[in-house]
Structure formats: structure tokens, C-alpha cells
Amino acid sequence: MIFGRGRFEAAVTEFETAVGRRDADAAERTFEALRRAFGKAGDAARRAAAPRLAALLPDVPPGPRAVVAVMVGACVERGADPMACAPAVLAAARDAFEAAEEFARRWTAEGRGEPPEHDGDALTEADAEHFGYGAVLAWQSLPRFEAAGVAMLNSPAVRRGVPGRPELIAAVRRVAEAVEDRFRFKCLEYALAVLDDEPVVAIDRATGTGFALRVSGIGDNFQLDTLLADALIGGGHLPGEAPSADAVARCRDRAGTVPTTGSFNLVGADGEWIWHEGNPSDIPVVDGDRLVVLDPPPYLRRWDAGRFFPGMTGDLVLERVLTSEESAALLAQVAEPVR
């Protein structure tokens, strides 16, 4: 058998042995064999191999390290245990972003203009020597680590249970700041910021009615708007037109997207708009809970309803309607919207 289950398992073992012996030539050779075999491997073989490949990441040379991380991510998407793989993948991603930050800052400080694309086509051997091979390889690896990181973070168990999220999100944001591109690594940043089992209080300014909610797995505020409208308008608590059942399902766990119309303008207690392009972690905390004010949309907003992260299940639960006294006390803390 040239490819397939047996060949992939053998390739994993050979790569594992080469990395363990720190044999660079053998590691390069067996890595190429691993890549060739990976595409033909069955799901069972991938599930078995994923934790082994993840455990190798600290010792894999910088060049192939991100590719191995992507392989692990693909294995997790096909059923491998994310909790067995995520600590090593996210730690490797953090190391890469921290190393790449130095490259990005130096590139900018030296007046080189926009940082090069991550494919490395614009980088020369002289650049690698000047900035350091490790920093350049880290810069080139970032899109792959972003993809591998998101694959891990699709799992709520990983989001809740794997340490190091604050350090990784800080490193991602520092690189984005260094390249002056706030959304350069938006997918990984948003995945790291996803809230799970998080209490959110929403108060409708027009009616003065407040709601205690709990959100999980919501990737952006377009998705949040649709699920809020389903719970509050669809549930008969607020006037308006509720989103379709199909739009709601697409924002929870159904694949694909469907056109919908927005129901709310989201505003913080400080009066600042909470942009739909952002995510629920942008909602400020007031007295221990995130508090969002619901206003009518200032203009007609239409978009394709769905999950920002197709591999992540979204959820929003209305726990209770606040008493009029509770709602009034919260509304008293709310500023007029900043326009």
C-alpha cells in the first residue's frame, strides 16, 4: 500500500522518530512523506495521529511547524479530540505571533512600507539574514497558525478549558497593531474572544424592558442581532418583525447563510455604538454583567445570516424578563447614544 491508512501511520511514526532524534535531514525527508500520505489518510487514522503530531510541535523545526499544526487542525475537524491537541497548537501559535511581532515592528521602523505578504515572495535571503530566519519563518507561518487555532477554538471545551487565551489574543493584537491593520488576523482574534455561557443583560430603550440572557459560541454581532431578535421579538417580548426560522437556524448550527434584515442598533451603557462588525466581547461590563442597550436600527441593514465560524455552534438563551424595578435601575445608568 503506497498511500492510505497503513502508509499514513508509518509516515507519522517515521516523522515522530526523526523529530525525537533531532535529525534535521531525516525530519525533512519524513515530513515530505507525511504530507504526501496525509491527504489519503482515513478519518480513524487521522483521529489517532492528531495527538501524536500535536505533541511533536515544540520540537518540529520552524519551517514545517505551522504545516503540522494545520494537519492537526484538519484532524480535529474530522473528529480528533481537540482537548488533546489544542494546548500544543495554541502554544505554538503564541510563539509564532510573538516572534513575528519583532519582525513586523522592525520592518515598519526601518521604513520598509507595508509588511510583505506571508507567502514570502517579497522576502530575500538578505532579509532573512537581517531580520533573523526564525522571525521571518514566524511571519510566514501566521496564516497557517490562524487556521489551526480556529480549528481548535471551534470546540467549547477548548475555549473554556485550555489556558493561555489572554496571552495569545494579546500577541495577535500586537502584531495587528505593528502592521497597522486592525483586522489582519480577525478570525483568530474573534475566535479567542468568543464568549461561552456568558450572562448578558439587554435593555430595550423604547419600552424600558430588560432581559437576562446567556450567550455561547457567537462569533460576531450580526449573528448576535439575529439571535436576540428571535428570542425577544420572536418570543413576543418586543414589537417588530422576527427573523425567519431558517435565519435563526443558520446562526445556531445549520450550514450556510440566508438573507435577513437587522432588528437592532446595539449600544453600550456609555452611549457608544457597538458595531455589528465586532463581536459580543465588545459589550461593556456594568456591575458585573455585560449590558447592551437595544435601539431601533438607524437605517435598513440587510446581511446574510449565518455563523461567523461555520464550525462553531452558536446559542442565545433568554433566562428571564427583568422586573420593572430592575429595568428602571439599569436604564438610569444608560447614557444617550453618541451619534
HUURTA-V117603 format. One record per residue. N is the residue number from 0. PHI is phi in radians with two decimals (NA if undefined). PSI is psi in degrees with one decimal (999 if undefined). NEAR is the number of other C-alpha atoms within 8 Angstrom. Layout:
n->[N	N]
phi->[PHI	PHI]
psi->[PSI	PSI]
near->[NEAR	NEAR]
//
This chain:
n->[0	1	2	3	4	5	6	7	8	9	10	11	12	13	14	15	16	17	18	19	20	21	22	23	24	25	26	27	28	29	30	31	32	33	34	35	36	37	38	39	40	41	42	43	44	45	46	47	48	49	50	51	52	53	54	55	56	57	58	59	60	61	62	63	64	65	66	67	68	69	70	71	72	73	74	75	76	77	78	79	80	81	82	83	84	85	86	87	88	89	90	91	92	93	94	95	96	97	98	99	100	101	102	103	104	105	106	107	108	109	110	111	112	113	114	115	116	117	118	119	120	121	122	123	124	125	126	127	128	129	130	131	132	133	134	135	136	137	138	139	140	141	142	143	144	145	146	147	148	149	150	151	152	153	154	155	156	157	158	159	160	161	162	163	164	165	166	167	168	169	170	171	172	173	174	175	176	177	178	179	180	181	182	183	184	185	186	187	188	189	190	191	192	193	194	195	196	197	198	199	200	201	202	203	204	205	206	207	208	209	210	211	212	213	214	215	216	217	218	219	220	221	222	223	224	225	226	227	228	229	230	231	232	233	234	235	236	237	238	239	240	241	242	243	244	245	246	247	248	249	250	251	252	253	254	255	256	257	258	259	260	261	262	263	264	265	266	267	268	269	270	271	272	273	274	275	276	277	278	279	280	281	282	283	284	285	286	287	288	289	290	291	292	293	294	295	296	297	298	299	300	301	302	303	304	305	306	307	308	309	310	311	312	313	314	315	316	317	318	319	320	321	322	323	324	325	326	327	328	329	330	331	332	333	334	335	336	337	338]
phi->[NA	-1.38	-2.09	1.76	-1.02	-1.14	-1.15	-1.15	-1.06	-1.13	-1.13	-1.08	-1.11	-1.16	-1.16	-1.00	-1.14	-1.10	-1.16	-1.07	-1.49	0.97	-1.66	-1.06	-1.13	-1.17	-1.10	-1.13	-1.16	-1.28	-1.12	-1.10	-1.14	-1.09	-1.08	-1.14	-1.37	-1.05	-1.10	-1.69	-1.28	-1.41	-1.09	-1.10	-1.16	-1.14	-1.07	-1.25	-1.42	-0.96	-1.11	-1.16	-1.17	-1.08	-1.12	-1.38	-0.92	-1.05	-1.83	-1.23	-0.99	-0.97	-0.99	-1.48	-1.03	-1.18	-1.16	-1.11	-1.06	-1.13	-1.01	-1.08	-1.05	-1.12	-1.13	-1.11	-1.13	-1.79	1.99	-1.18	-1.22	-1.17	-1.19	-1.36	-1.92	-1.10	-0.97	-1.25	-1.15	-1.22	-1.16	-1.13	-1.10	-1.07	-1.04	-1.15	-1.16	-1.15	-1.21	-1.21	-1.05	-1.06	-1.07	-1.11	-1.18	-1.17	-1.02	-1.19	-1.10	-1.52	1.23	-1.49	1.46	-1.07	-1.02	-1.19	-1.12	-1.30	-1.26	1.44	-1.09	-1.56	-1.69	-1.93	-1.05	-1.11	-1.09	-1.09	-1.20	-1.22	-1.56	1.74	-1.08	-1.10	-1.17	-1.16	-1.10	-1.09	-1.03	-1.16	-1.46	-1.05	-1.04	-1.19	-1.19	-1.07	-1.09	-1.15	-1.11	-1.10	-1.02	-1.22	-1.34	-1.07	-1.50	-1.09	-1.11	-1.17	-1.07	-1.54	-2.00	-1.68	-1.25	1.70	-1.07	-1.05	-1.19	-1.22	-1.13	-1.14	-1.15	-1.07	-1.20	-1.15	-1.15	-1.05	-1.16	-1.12	-1.68	0.98	-2.42	-0.98	-1.93	-1.04	-2.17	-1.03	-1.08	-1.21	-1.05	-1.18	-1.10	-1.20	-1.61	-1.02	-1.60	-2.32	0.90	-1.75	-1.26	-2.32	-1.82	-2.00	-2.23	-1.47	-1.12	-1.15	-1.71	1.29	-1.65	-1.94	-2.41	-1.67	-2.18	-2.41	-2.08	-2.62	1.17	-1.67	-1.48	-2.60	-1.45	-1.13	-1.09	-1.09	-0.98	-1.09	-1.27	-1.10	-1.10	-1.10	-1.21	-1.69	-1.47	-1.07	-1.44	1.45	-1.58	-2.33	-1.29	2.30	-1.76	-1.32	-1.18	-1.17	-1.04	-1.16	-1.06	-1.13	-1.08	-1.14	-1.49	-1.76	-2.61	-1.49	-1.22	1.52	-2.33	-2.60	-1.08	-2.58	-2.11	-1.21	-1.96	-2.37	-1.81	-1.67	-2.34	-1.39	-1.08	-1.43	1.61	-1.37	-1.13	-1.83	-1.20	-1.10	-1.24	-1.49	-2.39	-1.02	-1.17	-1.29	-1.24	-1.15	-1.59	-2.25	0.92	1.63	-2.20	-1.25	-2.15	-2.10	-1.69	-1.81	-2.04	-1.12	-1.11	-1.28	-2.74	-1.23	-1.98	-2.17	-2.76	-1.58	-1.24	3.04	-1.56	-1.04	-1.93	-1.03	-1.62	-2.03	-1.44	-1.73	-2.66	-2.50	-2.12	-1.47	-1.50	-2.95	-1.55	-1.20	-1.19	-1.07	-1.18	-1.10	-1.13	-1.12	-1.12	-1.22	-1.09	-1.18	-1.58	-1.65	-1.47	-1.13	-1.12	-1.45	-1.96]
psi->[117.9	-46.9	-174.2	-167.0	-51.4	-41.2	-38.4	-44.7	-41.4	-39.7	-39.3	-45.4	-42.0	-41.1	-42.2	-44.9	-44.5	-43.3	-42.1	-33.5	-4.7	40.5	98.6	-43.2	-45.1	-36.4	-41.7	-43.3	-46.0	-26.1	-42.6	-38.8	-38.7	-43.6	-42.2	-38.7	-24.6	-44.8	-23.8	-3.2	146.3	167.5	-39.7	-41.5	-38.8	-41.9	-39.3	-33.8	-26.9	-50.4	-32.3	-44.0	-39.9	-41.2	-23.6	-18.1	-41.6	-25.4	-7.2	136.3	151.1	-35.2	-59.5	-3.8	-44.7	-33.8	-40.4	-39.5	-40.7	-40.0	-44.1	-42.8	-41.8	-37.0	-41.2	-40.0	-19.9	14.8	-1.3	156.2	111.8	-32.0	-26.1	-18.5	-30.9	-42.1	-43.9	-39.6	-46.6	-33.4	-41.5	-38.5	-43.3	-44.5	-41.2	-44.4	-37.1	-40.5	-38.2	-27.6	-42.3	-43.8	-47.8	-42.4	-41.2	-41.3	-46.6	-43.7	-28.7	7.4	32.6	0.4	-151.8	136.5	151.3	161.2	157.5	-11.5	-12.6	1.9	-29.8	-0.6	142.9	170.2	-36.8	-37.6	-42.8	-40.3	-38.6	-48.0	-15.9	131.2	-38.0	-43.0	-40.2	-44.4	-37.9	-44.2	-44.7	-26.4	-10.9	-44.2	-36.4	-41.1	-32.3	-47.4	-43.7	-39.7	-43.5	-39.1	-37.9	-43.5	-7.2	-22.1	123.8	-30.8	-39.2	-45.7	-33.2	-29.9	-11.5	123.7	165.7	0.8	-45.0	-38.9	-38.8	-44.1	-34.1	-40.4	-41.0	-44.0	-33.7	-39.8	-43.0	-38.9	-40.2	-32.8	2.6	43.3	93.7	-31.2	23.9	-40.9	49.7	-42.0	-46.7	-42.3	-45.3	-38.1	-38.8	-25.8	-2.3	135.5	144.1	130.9	40.4	127.3	134.1	132.9	127.7	135.6	126.1	116.4	-39.2	-41.9	-16.0	16.6	134.5	155.0	134.5	121.4	167.9	128.2	148.7	139.2	22.9	122.0	-32.1	174.3	-11.5	-47.0	-40.7	-44.5	-47.1	-43.2	-33.5	-45.7	-37.6	-47.2	-39.1	-42.7	-49.7	-30.1	-0.4	13.0	-24.5	151.7	160.6	-179.0	119.2	152.3	160.1	156.6	-33.9	-43.5	-41.2	-44.4	-37.7	-28.6	-8.9	-69.9	1.1	139.9	153.2	-173.7	163.7	143.3	143.7	171.9	136.3	152.9	-23.0	156.7	128.3	129.3	141.2	165.3	-21.7	-1.7	-7.8	138.8	143.2	108.8	140.7	-26.8	-13.4	-157.7	167.1	-22.5	-12.6	-14.3	120.0	153.6	131.3	120.6	39.3	-11.9	151.0	131.6	121.2	133.8	135.3	118.0	162.4	147.9	139.2	-15.1	166.6	121.2	126.1	144.7	175.5	111.5	135.9	-174.2	131.3	-38.9	104.4	-22.8	6.2	130.2	127.8	151.1	143.1	126.2	129.9	114.8	-40.2	159.0	130.7	154.4	161.5	-34.0	-42.9	-43.8	-42.0	-39.5	-38.9	-43.9	-28.8	-21.1	-3.1	130.9	159.4	148.0	142.3	126.7	999]
near->[5	4	10	11	10	8	11	15	10	8	13	11	8	9	13	11	8	13	13	8	6	8	9	9	6	9	12	8	8	12	11	8	9	12	8	8	13	9	6	10	12	8	9	6	11	12	14	9	10	15	13	9	13	14	9	10	13	7	8	9	7	9	6	9	10	12	8	11	15	12	11	14	13	10	13	14	8	9	8	12	10	10	9	7	14	13	10	11	15	11	10	11	13	12	8	13	15	10	12	14	13	9	12	13	10	9	11	13	7	6	6	8	6	6	9	7	8	9	5	8	6	6	8	7	6	6	9	11	8	6	10	9	8	8	12	12	10	13	15	11	11	14	9	11	15	12	11	15	14	11	13	14	11	13	10	9	8	13	12	7	6	11	5	8	8	6	8	13	11	8	12	13	10	9	13	13	9	11	11	6	8	9	6	6	11	8	8	12	11	11	12	10	9	14	11	10	7	8	10	12	12	12	15	11	10	5	5	11	11	14	12	13	13	12	15	12	12	17	14	13	13	11	14	10	12	15	12	10	13	12	11	10	14	11	8	7	7	7	6	6	7	9	12	7	6	7	15	14	9	15	15	11	10	7	7	8	10	10	9	11	9	12	12	10	11	12	14	14	13	9	11	9	10	11	8	10	7	9	14	12	8	7	10	10	8	8	4	5	9	11	14	14	13	12	11	7	10	5	4	7	7	8	9	8	15	15	17	8	8	9	6	10	12	13	10	11	8	10	8	7	9	11	7	9	7	9	13	9	8	9	10	6	7	11	7	6	9	6	2]
//
